[in-house]
């Protein structure tokens, strides 16, 4: 009930994002039902039916990725002060996010079922004919348990992914945390068990008051402060060397001087923040990308009999070519955060000004959040370019409706996920932007920094995507 109320009372922009998730779920559900209809109309070719079902995996993965990105940017399920007292802690909000995602995907699945039944003629009594008859199976009854099982895949997997990624994480114990270098007073290294208030050392007159208090101490207190050493009594007369009575403040006056080197600031004020480590996937991504391109090139030169039929009007080739495409896409997605971090580091190199410094630091901080969906978009663009039929190839048939629907779902979901990641990054740096505006930073400089970040990413990832797409299309271009 709470999820329904939050869904109904959300902002129109949030409702639009959920409708996009429902649309992607509807497209994926229709593709799954089409695979079921093809298996019903071709019972003698289970391999082809299994292949069509396997081709539904990329749209399903893209839909789940989009659902997770929309759930992360949902402001209604974000932890807020006071909600835990009302029973809406992080765990409850995670369940609300998962339920909202399941409702959005379930709406799309039901829409896909209605459209599929309408095309079969179960609702109107006039089924489609022609090429659509091979995946509608209008002449045989639709097995309802199998259809509901396929339609339940998207809501179940999407809600499980949202619950897994948005689950409340417990704080790591003190032994497993990264140890930062402790700094004492004015940079003195070490750690102290003594606590003092902030600014106690530099407060005006603090040392003078300690000295005055030391002069008014009793001999017992002075001896305790000096570590147990006995001092002569001023009232007893001359000292042992006969030089006259000593000042009673001389002995305890050395105690603050000794304590200055040993007492440091408390731990919570003495630790400087540990710098964020760069993404570690760049070497692995480059290695997997190179291995994928090498597998594609080798498979294109060697003649093999195990050809894999791609969707309608797309070129066919050995199975190793598809394996190389998958490796190249995974490598590009893994290397993208590291490349984005490297772009930010290069952008602020060689005596940067405020604009380049702000753009570079922002790009380094958002490398993981922006780089992963950007790498997926580049991989999808390279795959679409490589799998597109060539004008001089032997394929003359037009792209079928199911192939166009699958490509639309994958491309639209990945691009929308990239925009959701950009929106999440904007929400994450809202406090920093507000602080810069309070300090007097002009709004034009902030917009210029954002445009500079986008331009640098486009200048780096655009040519990289074209190069990977050309190399991936070479094995099939010669066939």
N, C-alpha and C positions, 0 to 999 in steps of 0.2 A: 504493500500500500504506500509506503514511504517512497519507493522508487517511482511509482506512478505519479505521486504528487510532485516530486522533483522533476519528472519528465514533463508534466503538464505546465508547471510554472517556470520553466527555463526561458532564457533569452531567445529571441528569434534566431540569432546567429548559431546558438547551440542546437536549436531544433533543426536548422539547416544541415549541420554536420551529422546529426543522427539520421536525417533523411538520406544523406549521401551513403552512410553505412547501410541503410535499408536497401538502397538502390543497388549497391555492390552485392549485397547478400541475395537480392532477387536475381541478378544476372548469374551468380554462381549456382544458385538453386536450379535455375532453368537449364544450365549446362549439365548439371548432375541428372536431372530428369530426362534430358535428351539422350544422355549415355544409357540410361535405363531403357528408354524407348528403342534405341538402336539394338540393344541386347535382346529385347523382346521380339523385334522384327527380323533379327538375324540369329536364330538360335544355333545355327550350324557353324558360326565363326566366333568362338569365344575370345580368340586372341585380339581380333579387331575391336570387340566390345571392351575388353580390358584396356586396350590402348586409348580408346576414347575416354574411358573413366580416368586414366592416368593423366590425360591432358587437362583434366579439371583441377589438378593440383595447383598450378600457378595462379589461376583466379581465386582459389580458396585461400592460398597463402597471402595474396594481395589483400583480400577482404579482411582477414584476421589482422594483418598489419595495420590497415586503416582503422579498424575498430579499436585497437590498442591506442593508436595515436589520438583518436577522438576522445577516448576515455581519459587520457592523461591531460588533455586540455579542458576538461569539463570543470567549470568553476563551482558547480553545485555540489560536487563530491570531494571538494578539497578540505582537508582538516582546518578547523577554525577554533579560536579560543572559546571555551564555554560549551562546545558541542559534546565533549566527553562527559561532562556532568549530566547532560540530558540523555545519555546512553548512545551517543553517536561518536564513538571513538574511531581510530584509524581502521580497526577491523570491521566495524559496522559500515563505514563509508566504502570500504573495499567491496563488501557484499552488495551495497547499493550500486556501485559502478558496474559490477559484473551483471547484476540483474537488469540494469538499464541497457547494457550492451546486448544481453540476450533478448530483450524485448525488441530492440531495433532490428536485430538479425532475424528474429522470428516473424516480424512484420514483412520483411523482404521475402522470406521463404514462403509465406502464405500467398503473397502476391505472385510469386513464380508458379506456385501450384495452380492458382486460378487461371493464369495465362496459358499454362500448359494444358489444362483441362478444356479451356476455350478453343485452343487450336486443335485438340483431338476431336472436338465435337461433342464432348460429354455434357456440355452446358447448353449448346445451341442446336446440336444434332447435325451440323454441317462441318465436317472435318476438312482441313486443308489437304490438298493433293499435290502431286508433283514431287519435287525434291524433298519437301517437308515430310512426306509420308514415311521415309526411311528412319526417322528418329522420333516420330510421333506414335507409331504403332497403334493407329486408330482402329484397326480391325481386331484387336485383342483387348481384353479387359486389363485395366491398370492394377497391378498388385499394390494395394494401399499400404501394407506394412513396409514394403521395400521403398516406396516413395517417401513415406514419413521418416524412415531411417536416413535416407540420403539428405532430406531437407533438414534434419536435426543436426547434421554434421557442423554446419556453419555456426548456429547459435551456441552449441556446446563447446566447440573449440575456441570460439572468440571469447566467450565468457570465462572459460578456463584460463586463457592467456591473459586476460585483464586481471583476474584474481591472482595469478601468479606474479605478474609484474608490479601490481599495486599493493601487494600484501605488506602489512606493517613489519618493518625490520627492527629487530632489537639492536641496541647499541652494543658495539663490540667491547669485550672486557679490556681492562687497562693493560693487560699483558700482550694483547694482540694489536693494539693501536700502534700506529707509526710514531716512533719516539722523536719528538722535536727537541732541538737543543735548548736547554733551559738557560735563561739569562738572568743574572742577578741585578743588583743595583748598579746602574750605569754600565751595563754590559759585562759585569763580573760573572763568570761561569760558575755553576754550582747549583745546589738545591738546599733550601733551608726549611726547617720545620716551624720556625717562628713566623707568626702572622703579624702584619701591620697594615694599617689603613693606607688607602691610595694617597700618595703625596706626602707621607709622613716625614720622609727624609728631607725633602726640599721645602717644607713649610718654614716660613720666616720665623727665626728665633728658636727653632726646635733644639739645635745643638747648644745654644746659649743657655736654655732652660735646663738641659741635662747637666751642663757644667755647674750651674748654680745649685741644682739639687745635689750634685756630687759634693759641693763644698759644705753643705749643711748636713751631710750624713754623719752618723755616729761611727766610732771606730769599729764596732762589730760589723756594721753594714759595709764599711770600706774594706775590711778584711775579707768579707764574703764575696764582694765584687771583684777583688784582685786575685781570686782563686785560692783563698785560705791563707795567704801570707800575713804575718803579724806586723803591725805598725806600732811605733812607739806612741805612748800617750802624750799629748801635748802638755798636759798639766804636770808631768813628772820631771820636767826640766830639760836639760840639754840632751842631745842624741849621743850616740856612741863616739862619733868623731869630734864631738865638742863644738860643733859649728852653730849651735843654737837650735831653737825649736823649728821643726819643719812645718810647712803648710799642710793642713789636713786634706786639702783638695788635690794634692799632687798624686796620691795613690789612686783614688777613684777616677781621676781625670783620664787615666790611660785606658780605663775600661771601655768608654765609648769608641776610642780609636781602635781598640782591638775588635770591638763588635762590628765596626763599620765594614771590615773585610770579611766577616763571617756571616753576617745577617744579610739575606737577600729578599727580594720581593716574593710574594706568594706565587704558587705554581700557576694559578689561573691567569695571573697577570704577566708572568715571566716567559711564557711560551709564544714564540712567533709562529704564524700559520705555515704549515709545510706546503711548499709549492706543489701544484697539481701536476701529476705525471702525464707525459704525452701518451696518446693511444699507442698500444703495443702491437696493433695488427698490421702495420705497414709492411714489415718484412714478409710476414706470412701471406698477406694479400698479393704482394708482387710475385712471390714464389708460386702461389696457386694460379695466378693469372698467366704467368709464363708457361706453367705446366699445361694449362688448358689450351693455350694457343699452339703449343708444340704437339699435343694430342690431335688437335684438329688438322694441323698441317700433315702429320704422318698419316692420319686416316684418309686424307684427301688424295695422297699419292699412291697409297696401297689399294689395289682393287679387292674388294671384299663382297661376299655374297649376302651378308646379313644387312640388307637395306631396311631402314626404318621409314615407314610412310608417315609423313607429317600431315597436318590438316590440309583441307582442300586447296589445291592449286599451289601449294608450297613445294619447294624443291625437296627431293628425297636424297638420302645419302646413308652411309654406314652408321651403325649405332655409336661408334667411337666419336663421330662428329658431334652428336648430341651430348655425349659425356664431356667433350672438350668445351662445348658451350656452357654447360652447367659449371664446370670448374672455372672458366673465365668469368662468369657472372658472380660466383661466390668470391673469387679473388678481388674483383673490382669493388664489391660491397665491403670486403674486409679492409682494403687499402684506403678507402675514401676518408674515414676519420683521420688517419695519419696524414694523408695529403692535405686535408683542410687545416690541421694543426701546423704543418710545415708551411703552408701558405701564409698563415698568420705570423709565424716567426720571420719569414722572409719579408713580409710587408712592413714590419717595424724595425728592420735592420738598417744599418748605416745612417746614424744620426736622424732618427725620425722626428717629425713635428707632432703637434698634438693630434692632428687628424689621423696620420698613419699609425701613431701609437695607440690611439683609441680603437681604430679599426682592427689592428693586429691583435691587441689583447682580447678584444671581443671575439674575434675569430678563433683564437686559441682556446678561450673558455667554452665556446659553443661547438668545438670540433666534433665531439662525440655525438651531441644531440642533432647537429645538422648533417654531419658527414655520413651517417648510416643511411638515412632515407635518400640522400643525394647519390650515394653509391648504388642503391637499388634502382633509382631512376635512370642512372647512366647504364646499368646492366640491362634494364628493360629496353631502353632506346637502342642499345647495340644489338640486342637479340631481335628486335623488330626489324631493324635495318638489314641484319644478316639473313633473316628468314623470309623477307619480302621477295616475291617472284621478280626475276629480272626480265626486262623487255626482250632480250635476245635469247632467253631460255626456251626450253621445249614446252614449258607449262603454258597452256593457252586458256585454261578454264579460269573463271572468275573466282574470287574468294567467296566462300560460302557464308551464310548468315551466322552459323555457329562460330566459325573462325573470327569473323568480325566482332561478334559479341564477346568472345573471350579476350581478344586484343583490346577492346574498349574497356572491359572491366579491369584488366591488369594495368593498362596505361593510366586510366583515370584514377584508380585506387592509389597507385604509387605517386602520381603527381599530387593528389590531394593529401597524401601522407606527408610529403615534403612541405606543403604549405602548413599543415598542422604542426610539424616540427618547428617551422619558423615562428608560428604563433606561440608555441611553448617557450621558445627561446626569448621572445619578446616579453612574455609574462615573467620569465625568470630574471631578466635584467631590469624590471620595472623599478625596483628600489634604487639601483645604480643610476638609472636615467633620472629619477626624481632628485637624487643627491647632486648630480651634475647640474641640473637646472637650478637647484637652490644655490649652488656655488657660482652661478652666473654664466654657465656654458650656453652659447647660442644654440637655438634649435636647428639652425641650418647646418651647424657642424655635426650634430648627431645624425641628421639625415644624410649628410655627405659621407659619414663613416659607414652607415648602413649600405649606401649605394656602392661605396668602395669595396666593402666585403662581398657584396653580390657580384660586382664586376670581376674581382679577382677569382672567385670560384667559377664563374662562367668562362673566364679566359683559360683556366687550367683544366677543368673537367670537360669542356666542349671539344677541344682537339683530342683529348684522351679518349673520349667516347667514339669519335670518328675513326681513330686509328684502330681501336679494338674491334669496331664493327667491320671495317674493311678487312682486317686480318681474319675475323671469324667467317666472313663471307667468301674468302678465297677458295676453300675446299669445295664449296658447292657451285661456285661460278664456273669451274672448269668442266662440270658435268652437263 
